[in-house]
Amino acid sequence: MHTNKSEIQIDILNSQNQSSLEESELLQPKKTKLFLINSTVAIAIYLLTFFGWYYFKRSTLILEDRYLELLGYYLISLFVASILSNKVFLTRKHEYLQSLRKIYISVLLALGLLSLILLITDASTLSRYVILGSMLSGSILESIYFYVSSENKNIKRIIQHNPISYLYTIPDFIFLSFSIYYLIVLKIGFTVLNERHILAIILIFTSWIYSALFTHRFNPVKRSVNNWAATGLQFKFYLLILSSTALLVFTINIKPEYAPYFLNAVIIYSIISFAAFLFLYVRKLPYPTDEVTNVFLRAFEIGKPVNTPVQQIYTGKYKFLSSESDESNVKQKMQFQYLKDFPEVFNFLERELELKSFEANKVMVIRSSDIYNVEVLVHNCLELFVNLHEINDLKRINDYFRLVNDKIAVNGIYVGCLIPIKNRHTIFQKKYPFLISTLFYFADFIWRRVFPKIPVLRKFYFTFSKGRDRAISLAEALGRLVYCGFEIIDLTEINEFVFFVAKKIKGPSTDTNPSYSPIFKMRRVGMNGKQIFVYKIRTMHPYSEYLQEFIYDRNKLSEGGKFKDDFRIPGWGRTLRKLWIDELPMLINLVRGEIKLVGVRPVSNHYLGLYSDEFRARREKYKPGLIPPFYADMPKTIEEIELSEKKYFDLYDSSPFITDLKYFFIIITNILFKKKRSA
């Protein structure tokens, strides 16, 4: 029996995806079970030591109210510290000294967190013997437990030999010294400084040394370059030294009025030190993304719209003109095999595509973000490619689209999906209560939308996140598709996912500057048909310029001559446009003499093509302006806009200065007092 190679490959990929899914499902209960076992053992141990020390101190097991409250803080601190140190996920196969290291870090973090809580709640009357004794005793019992249960008791050095990098160590020591001097010594004063304060300062430096050794702070590049865990080690270092400081302040019993000086000094040091870490370390990492580099306040040229054939409006099912005359069985395979668990996706494809027009051996369906699944294919071997995994998890979206373009034949179909930005809040709302979902969404917004746009933090974001679960707008995703040689046929939303059907019409664009900068320049038609570049502040999602024809073909124009239902403009973009903030950089064009104060809008070649041939030739004879006559007449259609501009040109020909002056005052009155706005 003959089996086609492509069909075998599809079956292999499907089985691989299924096995990976099954494996992850098997691992999840094991990890949960491990978490529960370690957490239960730890709680039992520390409850035993807490009550033991309390009985030793008070000769009773009945807790007083203030110690009952302490027990709650005590358990919370232990739980949070065990999560931060990953102690709860220790297994029997871990090297024993690695377990000891995590226990040490966990106890130190727990003591530091508990000390902070007690400092805030002013619990100076509580016994430090109960707190310190129970935690230290608990850590010893925990060490015995992990030793007994460990299968790997070979004693190896935790702190491996690692040459010190003076580039990191010396500046870090200076930052700490200055923070201590200015925020502790000078704040307290030389005359008030006593032996307790000096002892605490010495112990802070000691804690800095040991915490740095445990987290390889003295040489982060050599220890963990190309590993996102390097940044995690830095955070652990700051948590360790902050916890140590809180513990010292509490143990030495620094007076409440002086305690904040020590904590503030370490916090300020941590902020300065981490900022230095970003510049000295993160910049050395490779940049694992295909995003356009964003240089702050540099105006990149907005890319030319891709030169594509006139886009079709598909009124029926799309057919691929196959060379085979016999009917394909793709529809049956799609419905009962490849998409049997995705009936809504099948219905969408069956509605948009004539599935039987594709050859079965040239169809591929996968659910994976692994680029290898596409790399192994032959050039132009597919007529239909479907990937059910969201593109949000792709490390290099453009590279992936280019690769798919290479593997699909001309007029072939690519079906994919994404979770657009507008649906991310909905996902959080379905998972969590309102308040928690709002907090999580805010954190998600800062991390996944703000960090990637800031040059200094950009590498840090992609290093740490690996480009996974990226926040991407629908406009940017579709713009990237068009940029990479595809034409959008249709879209649909299923749950929180947006599925798209795109047709390959050409190779990827060679434009090297897709719009990504906050300030950019657009190609526009100037006086006598000369090309000029108009500067503006970004109000659209990145790559939006490649969707201009797509938006027009499907939505046409709204009142005022703007594109109707233009989803490329987010809410903040509309606000900037209403306030004319986005047009402030056009003052550069005014100074250069490329535009004048009053005049018709500088438009693109595509928009200019919407005018009649006769008027288009006349319009190119005039210099465009910063303030258009549109706001004097407020036309609603492209025909009315043409008549409004023709009226302005007729008056301008007879009296240029008077016409511009008259229009200027009419427009300013309409905008400021009559609140007239463009659509």
C-alpha positions as CSV (number, residue, x, y, z in Angstrom):
1,M,0.0,0.0,0.0
2,H,1.4,3.3,-1.1
3,T,1.5,6.1,1.6
4,N,2.4,9.6,0.7
5,K,5.4,11.1,2.4
6,S,3.6,14.3,3.3
7,E,0.7,12.4,4.9
8,I,3.2,10.4,7.0
9,Q,4.9,13.6,8.1
10,I,1.6,15.1,9.1
11,D,0.8,12.0,11.2
12,I,4.2,12.1,12.8
13,L,3.8,15.7,13.7
14,N,0.3,15.1,15.1
15,S,1.6,12.2,17.1
16,Q,4.5,14.2,18.4
17,N,2.2,17.0,19.5
18,Q,-0.1,14.5,21.1
19,S,2.7,12.8,23.0
20,S,4.1,16.2,24.1
21,L,0.6,17.1,25.4
22,E,0.3,13.8,27.2
23,E,3.7,14.2,28.7
24,S,3.0,17.6,30.0
25,E,-0.3,16.3,31.4
26,L,1.6,13.6,33.2
27,L,4.2,15.9,34.6
28,Q,1.7,18.4,36.0
29,P,0.2,16.0,38.6
30,K,3.7,14.9,39.7
31,K,4.8,18.5,40.2
32,T,1.6,19.2,42.2
33,K,2.1,16.1,44.3
34,L,5.7,17.1,45.0
35,F,4.5,20.6,46.0
36,L,1.9,19.2,48.4
37,I,4.3,16.7,50.0
38,N,7.1,19.2,50.6
39,S,4.7,21.9,51.8
40,T,3.0,19.5,54.3
41,V,6.3,18.2,55.7
42,A,7.6,21.8,56.1
43,I,4.5,23.0,57.8
44,A,4.6,20.1,60.2
45,I,8.3,20.6,61.1
46,Y,8.0,24.3,61.7
47,L,4.8,24.0,63.7
48,L,6.5,21.4,65.9
49,T,9.5,23.7,66.5
50,F,7.4,26.8,67.0
51,F,5.3,25.2,69.7
52,G,8.4,23.5,71.2
53,W,10.2,26.8,71.6
54,Y,7.0,28.5,72.8
55,Y,6.6,25.9,75.5
56,F,10.2,26.2,76.5
57,K,9.7,30.0,76.9
58,R,6.2,30.1,78.3
59,S,5.7,26.6,79.8
60,T,2.4,26.2,78.0
61,L,1.1,25.2,74.6
62,I,-1.8,27.6,74.7
63,L,-0.9,30.6,72.5
64,E,-1.5,34.1,73.7
65,D,-3.4,36.3,71.2
66,R,-0.3,38.2,70.1
67,Y,1.5,34.9,69.5
68,L,-1.5,33.5,67.7
69,E,-1.2,36.5,65.3
70,L,2.6,35.8,65.1
71,L,1.9,32.2,64.1
72,G,-0.1,33.4,61.1
73,Y,2.7,35.8,59.9
74,Y,5.2,33.0,60.6
75,L,3.5,30.5,58.3
76,I,2.9,33.0,55.6
77,S,6.6,34.0,55.6
78,L,7.6,30.4,55.4
79,F,5.3,29.7,52.5
80,V,6.3,32.7,50.5
81,A,10.0,32.1,51.1
82,S,9.7,28.4,50.0
83,I,8.1,29.5,46.7
84,L,10.7,32.1,46.0
85,S,13.6,29.7,46.8
86,N,11.9,26.8,44.8
87,K,12.4,24.6,48.0
88,V,9.0,23.1,47.6
89,F,10.0,21.5,44.3
90,L,13.1,19.7,45.6
91,T,13.2,16.0,44.7
92,R,15.1,13.0,46.0
93,K,17.4,13.2,43.0
94,H,18.7,16.6,43.8
95,E,22.2,16.8,45.1
96,Y,22.0,17.1,48.9
97,L,24.1,20.3,49.2
98,Q,21.9,21.9,46.6
99,S,18.9,21.1,48.9
100,L,20.9,22.7,51.8
101,R,21.4,25.8,49.8
102,K,17.7,26.2,49.0
103,I,16.8,25.5,52.7
104,Y,19.3,28.2,53.8
105,I,17.9,30.7,51.3
106,S,14.4,29.9,52.2
107,V,14.9,30.3,55.9
108,L,16.8,33.6,55.4
109,L,14.0,35.0,53.2
110,A,11.4,33.8,55.7
111,L,13.2,35.5,58.6
112,G,13.6,38.7,56.6
113,L,10.0,38.8,55.5
114,L,8.8,38.1,59.1
115,S,11.1,40.7,60.5
116,L,9.7,43.3,58.1
117,I,6.1,42.4,59.1
118,L,7.0,42.6,62.8
119,L,8.8,45.9,62.3
120,I,5.7,47.4,60.6
121,T,3.3,46.0,63.3
122,D,5.6,47.1,66.1
123,A,5.9,43.7,67.8
124,S,8.9,44.5,69.9
125,T,7.5,42.6,72.9
126,L,7.5,39.2,71.2
127,S,10.2,36.8,72.1
128,R,13.1,36.7,69.6
129,Y,14.1,33.3,71.0
130,V,10.8,31.7,69.9
131,I,11.1,33.2,66.4
132,L,14.8,32.6,65.7
133,G,14.9,29.3,67.6
134,S,12.0,27.7,65.9
135,M,13.1,28.7,62.4
136,L,16.7,27.7,62.9
137,S,15.6,24.4,64.5
138,G,13.1,23.9,61.8
139,S,15.8,24.3,59.1
140,I,18.0,21.7,60.9
141,L,15.1,19.2,60.9
142,E,14.3,20.0,57.3
143,S,18.0,19.3,56.4
144,I,17.7,15.9,58.1
145,Y,14.5,15.1,56.2
146,F,16.0,15.9,52.8
147,Y,19.2,14.0,53.7
148,V,17.2,10.9,54.6
149,S,15.0,11.2,51.5
150,S,17.8,12.2,49.1
151,E,19.2,9.6,46.6
152,N,22.2,11.9,45.9
153,K,24.2,12.4,49.1
154,N,27.6,13.0,47.4
155,I,29.1,16.1,49.0
156,K,30.1,18.6,46.3
157,R,31.1,22.2,46.6
158,I,28.1,24.5,46.3
159,I,30.2,27.6,45.7
160,Q,32.3,26.6,42.7
161,H,35.5,28.4,41.8
162,N,34.5,31.4,39.8
163,P,36.9,34.3,39.1
164,I,35.8,37.6,40.3
165,S,34.8,40.2,37.7
166,Y,36.0,43.6,39.0
167,L,33.8,45.3,36.4
168,Y,30.8,44.2,38.5
169,T,32.2,43.9,42.0
170,I,34.0,47.2,42.5
171,P,31.1,49.4,41.3
172,D,28.6,47.3,43.3
173,F,30.7,47.8,46.5
174,I,30.9,51.5,45.8
175,F,27.1,51.7,45.4
176,L,26.6,49.9,48.7
177,S,29.1,52.0,50.5
178,F,27.7,55.3,49.3
179,S,24.1,54.1,50.2
180,I,25.2,53.2,53.7
181,Y,27.1,56.4,54.2
182,Y,24.5,58.8,53.0
183,L,21.4,57.0,54.1
184,I,22.5,55.5,57.4
185,V,25.7,57.2,58.8
186,L,24.7,60.8,57.9
187,K,21.0,60.3,58.7
188,I,21.8,58.9,62.2
189,G,24.7,61.3,62.8
190,F,28.3,60.6,63.9
191,T,27.5,61.7,67.5
192,V,24.5,59.3,67.8
193,L,26.1,56.4,66.0
194,N,26.7,53.5,68.5
195,E,28.1,50.0,68.6
196,R,24.8,48.4,67.5
197,H,24.6,50.6,64.4
198,I,28.3,49.8,63.6
199,L,27.7,46.1,64.1
200,A,24.6,46.2,61.8
201,I,26.6,48.0,59.1
202,I,29.4,45.4,59.3
203,L,26.9,42.6,59.1
204,I,25.3,44.2,56.0
205,F,28.6,44.1,54.2
206,T,29.1,40.5,55.4
207,S,25.6,39.6,54.1
208,W,26.5,41.3,50.8
209,I,29.6,39.0,50.4
210,Y,27.8,35.8,51.2
211,S,24.7,36.6,49.3
212,A,26.8,37.4,46.3
213,L,28.7,34.1,46.6
214,F,25.5,32.1,46.6
215,T,24.0,34.0,43.6
216,H,27.3,34.3,41.6
217,R,26.9,38.1,41.8
218,F,30.6,38.7,41.4
219,N,30.6,37.2,37.8
220,P,27.1,37.0,36.4
221,V,28.2,36.9,32.8
222,K,30.5,34.0,33.0
223,R,28.1,32.1,35.3
224,S,24.9,32.4,33.4
225,V,25.2,34.2,30.0
226,N,22.5,33.3,27.6
227,N,20.3,32.1,30.5
228,W,17.3,34.0,31.7
229,A,18.1,32.6,35.2
230,A,20.9,35.1,35.5
231,T,18.4,37.8,36.1
232,G,16.6,35.6,38.6
233,L,19.8,35.2,40.5
234,Q,20.2,38.9,40.7
235,F,16.7,39.2,42.2
236,K,17.5,36.5,44.7
237,F,20.6,38.4,45.6
238,Y,18.6,41.6,46.4
239,L,16.0,39.6,48.3
240,L,18.7,37.9,50.3
241,I,20.5,41.1,51.3
242,L,17.2,42.9,52.1
243,S,16.0,39.9,54.2
244,S,19.4,39.8,56.0
245,T,19.2,43.5,56.8
246,A,15.6,43.2,58.1
247,L,16.7,40.3,60.3
248,L,19.7,42.2,61.6
249,V,17.6,45.2,62.5
250,F,15.1,43.0,64.3
251,T,17.7,40.8,66.0
252,I,20.0,43.5,67.2
253,N,17.0,45.5,68.3
254,I,17.7,48.8,66.5
255,K,15.4,51.5,67.7
256,P,12.3,52.0,65.6
257,E,13.2,55.5,64.6
258,Y,16.5,54.3,63.1
259,A,15.4,51.0,61.6
260,P,14.0,52.6,58.3
261,Y,17.4,54.1,57.6
262,F,19.0,50.6,57.2
263,L,16.1,49.3,55.1
264,N,16.1,52.4,52.9
265,A,19.8,52.2,52.3
266,V,19.6,48.6,51.1
267,I,16.5,49.3,48.9
268,I,18.2,52.3,47.2
269,Y,21.4,50.3,46.7
270,S,19.4,47.5,45.1
271,I,17.7,49.9,42.7
272,I,20.9,51.6,41.6
273,S,22.7,48.2,41.5
274,F,20.1,46.6,39.3
275,A,20.1,49.6,36.9
276,A,23.8,49.2,36.5
277,F,23.3,45.4,36.0
278,L,21.0,46.2,33.1
279,F,23.6,48.3,31.3
280,L,26.6,46.1,32.1
281,Y,25.1,42.7,31.7
282,V,21.8,42.6,29.7
283,R,23.3,44.5,26.7
284,K,25.8,41.7,26.2
285,L,23.0,39.1,25.6
286,P,22.0,38.2,22.0
287,Y,18.8,39.8,20.9
288,P,16.4,36.8,20.2
289,T,13.7,38.6,18.3
290,D,13.0,40.0,14.9
291,E,11.5,43.2,16.2
292,V,12.6,46.5,14.6
293,T,15.1,48.3,16.9
294,N,13.4,51.2,18.5
295,V,15.8,54.2,18.9
296,F,14.1,56.7,21.1
297,L,13.0,59.9,19.3
298,R,14.6,58.8,16.0
299,A,12.1,59.1,13.1
300,F,12.1,56.0,11.0
301,E,10.6,56.1,7.6
302,I,7.2,54.4,7.5
303,G,7.4,51.6,5.0
304,K,6.0,51.7,1.5
305,P,2.8,49.7,1.2
306,V,3.7,46.4,-0.3
307,N,3.5,46.4,-4.1
308,T,0.8,43.7,-4.5
309,P,-1.8,43.0,-7.2
310,V,-5.2,44.6,-6.6
311,Q,-6.7,42.7,-3.7
312,Q,-9.7,40.6,-4.4
313,I,-13.0,40.7,-2.5
314,Y,-13.9,37.1,-2.0
315,T,-17.7,36.7,-2.2
316,G,-17.7,32.9,-2.2
317,K,-15.4,30.1,-1.3
318,Y,-11.8,30.4,-2.3
319,K,-10.6,27.7,-4.7
320,F,-7.0,26.6,-5.2
321,L,-6.6,25.7,-8.9
322,S,-5.0,22.3,-8.4
323,S,-3.4,20.4,-11.2
324,E,-5.1,17.2,-10.2
325,S,-8.5,16.4,-11.7
326,D,-9.8,13.8,-9.2
327,E,-11.6,15.0,-6.2
328,S,-9.6,15.5,-3.0
329,N,-10.5,14.0,0.4
330,V,-9.2,16.9,2.3
331,K,-12.6,17.9,3.7
332,Q,-13.2,14.5,5.3
333,K,-9.7,14.5,6.8
334,M,-10.1,18.0,8.1
335,Q,-13.5,17.3,9.7
336,F,-12.9,13.8,11.1
337,Q,-9.1,13.7,11.7
338,Y,-7.1,16.9,11.8
339,L,-9.8,19.3,13.2
340,K,-12.1,16.8,15.0
341,D,-11.4,18.6,18.3
342,F,-11.8,22.0,16.7
343,P,-15.3,22.0,15.0
344,E,-15.6,25.8,15.0
345,V,-12.3,26.1,13.2
346,F,-13.4,23.5,10.6
347,N,-16.7,25.3,10.1
348,F,-14.8,28.6,9.5
349,L,-12.4,27.0,7.0
350,E,-15.2,25.1,5.2
351,R,-17.1,28.3,4.9
352,E,-14.1,30.2,3.4
353,L,-12.3,27.6,1.4
354,E,-13.3,25.0,-1.2
355,L,-11.4,22.3,0.6
356,K,-11.7,19.7,-2.1
357,S,-9.7,22.0,-4.4
358,F,-6.5,21.2,-2.4
359,E,-4.5,18.1,-2.9
360,A,-4.4,15.9,0.2
361,N,-0.7,15.3,0.0
362,K,-0.1,19.0,-0.1
363,V,-2.0,19.9,3.1
364,M,-0.4,20.1,6.5
365,V,-2.1,20.7,9.9
366,I,0.0,21.1,13.1
367,R,-0.4,22.7,16.5
368,S,3.1,23.8,17.4
369,S,5.4,26.9,17.9
370,D,8.5,24.8,17.0
371,I,9.9,26.3,13.8
372,Y,11.6,22.9,13.0
373,N,8.2,21.6,11.9
374,V,8.3,24.0,9.0
375,E,12.0,24.1,8.3
376,V,12.1,20.4,7.2
377,L,9.5,21.0,4.4
378,V,10.5,21.4,0.8
379,H,10.2,24.7,-1.0
380,N,6.7,25.4,-2.4
381,C,5.5,22.0,-1.4
382,L,2.2,23.0,0.3
383,E,-1.2,24.3,-1.0
384,L,-2.7,24.6,2.5
385,F,-0.9,25.0,5.8
386,V,-2.8,25.2,9.1
387,N,-1.1,25.9,12.5
388,L,-3.5,25.9,15.4
389,H,-0.9,27.3,17.9
390,E,-1.2,31.0,18.5
391,I,1.6,33.2,16.9
392,N,2.0,34.9,20.3
393,D,4.4,32.2,21.3
394,L,6.7,32.6,18.2
395,K,10.1,34.0,19.0
396,R,10.6,35.6,15.6
397,I,7.2,36.2,14.0
398,N,8.5,37.7,10.8
399,D,11.0,34.9,10.3
400,Y,8.3,32.3,10.8
401,F,6.0,34.0,8.3
402,R,8.8,34.2,5.8
403,L,9.5,30.5,6.3
404,V,5.8,29.6,5.8
405,N,5.8,31.8,2.7
406,D,8.7,29.8,1.3
407,K,7.0,26.5,1.9
408,I,3.6,27.4,0.4
409,A,3.0,27.6,-3.4
410,V,1.9,30.9,-4.9
411,N,-1.9,31.3,-4.2
412,G,-1.6,28.7,-1.4
413,I,-3.3,29.3,1.9
414,Y,-1.9,29.8,5.4
415,V,-4.3,29.5,8.3
416,G,-3.2,30.7,11.7
417,C,-4.4,32.3,14.9
418,L,-3.5,34.7,17.7
419,I,-4.7,36.2,20.9
420,P,-5.0,39.9,20.2
421,I,-4.3,42.5,22.8
422,K,-8.0,43.5,23.1
423,N,-8.8,40.0,24.4
424,R,-6.1,39.7,27.0
425,H,-8.2,41.5,29.7
426,T,-11.2,39.1,28.9
427,I,-8.9,36.1,29.6
428,F,-7.9,37.5,33.0
429,Q,-11.5,38.3,33.9
430,K,-12.5,34.7,33.1
431,K,-9.7,33.2,35.3
432,Y,-9.8,35.5,38.3
433,P,-12.1,37.8,40.4
434,F,-12.5,41.3,39.2
435,L,-9.9,43.0,41.5
436,I,-7.3,40.3,41.0
437,S,-7.9,40.2,37.3
438,T,-7.4,43.9,37.0
439,L,-4.2,43.8,39.0
440,F,-2.9,40.9,36.9
441,Y,-3.8,42.7,33.7
442,F,-2.1,45.9,34.8
443,A,1.1,43.9,35.5
444,D,0.7,42.1,32.2
445,F,0.4,45.5,30.4
446,I,3.5,46.8,32.0
447,W,5.6,43.7,31.3
448,R,4.4,42.7,27.8
449,R,3.5,46.1,26.3
450,V,5.6,48.7,28.0
451,F,8.9,46.8,28.5
452,P,9.3,45.8,24.9
453,K,9.0,49.4,23.8
454,I,11.7,50.8,26.0
455,P,15.2,50.4,24.5
456,V,17.1,49.7,27.8
457,L,14.5,47.2,29.0
458,R,13.8,45.6,25.6
459,K,16.6,43.1,25.7
460,F,15.8,42.3,29.3
461,Y,12.2,41.5,28.3
462,F,13.0,39.2,25.4
463,T,15.9,37.5,27.4
464,F,13.6,36.8,30.3
465,S,10.4,35.9,28.4
466,K,12.0,34.2,25.4
467,G,9.3,35.9,23.3
468,R,6.6,33.7,24.7
469,D,3.0,34.9,25.2
470,R,3.6,38.2,23.5
471,A,1.1,40.9,23.6
472,I,0.4,41.6,19.9
473,S,-2.4,43.6,18.4
474,L,-4.6,42.3,15.6
475,A,-3.4,45.1,13.3
476,E,0.3,44.3,13.9
477,A,-0.3,40.6,13.3
478,L,-2.1,41.2,10.0
479,G,0.3,43.9,9.0
480,R,3.2,41.4,9.5
481,L,1.4,38.9,7.3
482,V,1.0,41.4,4.4
483,Y,4.6,42.5,4.9
484,C,5.7,38.9,4.5
485,G,3.8,38.4,1.2
486,F,0.3,37.3,2.2
487,E,-3.1,38.7,1.4
488,I,-5.8,38.5,4.1
489,I,-8.9,36.6,2.9
490,D,-11.0,36.6,6.1
491,L,-11.0,36.6,9.9
492,T,-13.1,35.1,12.6
493,E,-13.1,35.2,16.4
494,I,-13.5,31.9,18.3
495,N,-13.5,32.2,22.0
496,E,-10.6,34.7,22.6
497,F,-8.6,33.5,19.5
498,V,-8.7,35.3,16.2
499,F,-8.2,32.9,13.3
500,F,-7.1,34.2,9.9
501,V,-7.0,32.8,6.4
502,A,-4.3,34.4,4.2
503,K,-3.2,33.7,0.7
504,K,0.4,33.9,-0.6
505,I,0.6,36.4,-3.4
506,K,4.3,37.2,-3.5
507,G,7.6,36.9,-1.7
508,P,8.2,38.8,1.6
509,S,8.9,42.6,1.5
510,T,12.4,43.8,1.4
511,D,11.5,47.0,3.3
512,T,14.0,47.2,6.3
513,N,12.1,49.8,8.3
514,P,8.6,48.7,9.2
515,S,7.1,51.4,11.5
516,Y,7.9,50.8,15.1
517,S,9.3,54.1,16.5
518,P,7.1,56.6,18.4
519,I,8.1,59.2,15.9
520,F,8.1,58.3,12.2
521,K,8.0,59.8,8.7
522,M,5.5,58.9,6.0
523,R,5.9,59.2,2.3
524,R,3.5,61.8,1.0
525,V,2.9,63.7,-2.3
526,G,4.1,67.3,-2.1
527,M,4.0,70.2,-4.5
528,N,4.4,69.3,-8.2
529,G,4.1,65.6,-7.4
530,K,7.4,65.7,-5.5
531,Q,7.8,63.0,-2.8
532,I,8.1,64.4,0.8
533,F,8.4,62.8,4.2
534,V,5.8,64.0,6.7
535,Y,6.8,63.6,10.4
536,K,4.1,62.4,12.9
537,I,3.7,60.8,16.3
538,R,2.6,57.2,16.1
539,T,-1.1,56.7,16.7
540,M,-1.5,53.3,15.1
541,H,-0.2,49.9,15.9
542,P,3.1,48.8,14.3
543,Y,3.0,47.5,10.7
544,S,-0.4,49.2,10.2
545,E,0.8,50.9,7.0
546,Y,0.7,47.6,5.2
547,L,-3.0,47.2,5.9
548,Q,-4.1,50.4,4.2
549,E,-5.5,48.7,1.0
550,F,-7.0,45.9,3.2
551,I,-8.9,48.4,5.3
552,Y,-10.1,50.4,2.3
553,D,-11.2,47.4,0.3
554,R,-13.4,46.0,3.1
555,N,-14.6,49.1,5.0
556,K,-14.2,52.0,2.4
557,L,-14.4,55.5,3.9
558,S,-16.4,57.0,6.7
559,E,-17.7,60.5,6.9
560,G,-14.9,62.9,6.7
561,G,-12.8,60.8,4.3
562,K,-11.1,58.7,7.0
563,F,-11.1,54.9,6.8
564,K,-14.2,53.4,8.2
565,D,-13.9,51.1,11.3
566,D,-10.1,51.4,11.3
567,F,-9.0,48.9,14.0
568,R,-5.4,50.0,13.4
569,I,-6.0,53.0,15.8
570,P,-6.1,52.2,19.5
571,G,-8.0,54.3,22.0
572,W,-4.9,56.3,23.0
573,G,-4.2,57.0,19.3
574,R,-7.6,58.4,18.8
575,T,-7.1,60.7,21.8
576,L,-3.8,62.0,20.4
577,R,-5.5,62.7,17.1
578,K,-8.4,64.5,18.7
579,L,-5.9,66.8,20.5
580,W,-3.7,67.1,17.3
581,I,-0.7,66.0,19.4
582,D,0.2,63.5,16.7
583,E,0.7,66.3,14.1
584,L,3.1,68.4,16.2
585,P,6.2,66.9,14.5
586,M,4.9,68.3,11.2
587,L,6.3,71.7,12.4
588,I,9.6,70.3,11.1
589,N,8.1,70.1,7.6
590,L,6.7,73.6,8.0
591,V,10.2,74.9,8.9
592,R,11.7,73.1,6.0
593,G,9.2,74.8,3.6
594,E,7.7,71.4,2.4
595,I,4.3,72.5,3.6
596,K,2.6,75.8,4.5
597,L,0.4,76.8,7.4
598,V,-2.9,76.5,5.6
599,G,-3.4,74.0,2.7
600,V,-4.8,70.7,1.7
601,R,-3.6,67.6,3.5
602,P,-0.5,65.9,2.3
603,V,-1.8,62.5,1.3
604,S,-0.3,59.2,0.1
605,N,-0.3,58.0,-3.5
606,H,-3.0,55.5,-2.6
607,Y,-5.3,58.1,-1.2
608,L,-4.6,60.5,-4.0
609,G,-5.8,57.8,-6.4
610,L,-9.3,58.1,-4.9
611,Y,-9.7,61.6,-6.5
612,S,-10.8,62.1,-10.1
613,D,-7.9,62.1,-12.7
614,E,-8.5,65.8,-13.6
615,F,-8.5,67.0,-10.0
616,R,-5.6,64.8,-9.0
617,A,-3.4,66.6,-11.6
618,R,-4.5,70.0,-10.3
619,R,-4.0,69.1,-6.6
620,E,-0.3,68.2,-7.2
621,K,0.4,71.8,-8.3
622,Y,-0.2,73.2,-4.8
623,K,1.9,73.0,-1.7
624,P,0.1,71.0,1.0
625,G,-0.6,72.5,4.5
626,L,-0.5,71.9,8.2
627,I,-4.1,73.2,8.7
628,P,-6.4,71.8,6.0
629,P,-9.5,73.5,4.6
630,F,-11.4,70.4,5.6
631,Y,-12.2,72.0,8.9
632,A,-13.9,75.0,7.2
633,D,-16.5,72.9,5.3
634,M,-16.4,69.6,7.2
635,P,-17.1,67.4,4.1
636,K,-18.3,63.8,4.6
637,T,-17.5,61.9,1.5
638,I,-14.5,61.7,-0.8
639,E,-16.6,63.6,-3.5
640,E,-17.4,66.4,-1.0
641,I,-13.8,66.6,0.1
642,E,-12.8,67.0,-3.6
643,L,-15.4,69.8,-4.0
644,S,-14.2,71.5,-0.8
645,E,-10.6,71.5,-1.9
646,K,-11.5,72.7,-5.4
647,K,-13.4,75.6,-3.8
648,Y,-10.2,76.4,-1.7
649,F,-8.0,76.3,-4.8
650,D,-10.3,78.6,-6.8
651,L,-10.2,81.2,-4.1
652,Y,-6.4,80.7,-3.6
653,D,-5.7,81.3,-7.2
654,S,-7.4,84.7,-7.1
655,S,-6.0,85.9,-3.7
656,P,-3.5,83.5,-2.0
657,F,-2.7,85.5,1.2
658,I,-6.3,86.7,1.9
659,T,-7.6,83.2,1.2
660,D,-5.2,81.5,3.6
661,L,-5.8,84.2,6.3
662,K,-9.6,83.8,5.9
663,Y,-9.5,80.0,6.1
664,F,-7.1,80.2,9.1
665,F,-9.6,82.1,11.3
666,I,-12.6,80.1,10.1
667,I,-10.8,76.8,10.9
668,I,-9.5,78.0,14.3
669,T,-13.1,79.2,15.2
670,N,-14.6,75.8,14.2
671,I,-12.0,73.8,16.1
672,L,-11.8,75.9,19.3
673,F,-15.4,77.1,19.7
674,K,-17.6,74.9,17.6
675,K,-15.7,71.7,18.7
676,K,-15.5,70.4,15.1
677,R,-13.4,67.3,14.7
678,S,-12.6,64.9,11.8
679,A,-14.0,61.4,11.9
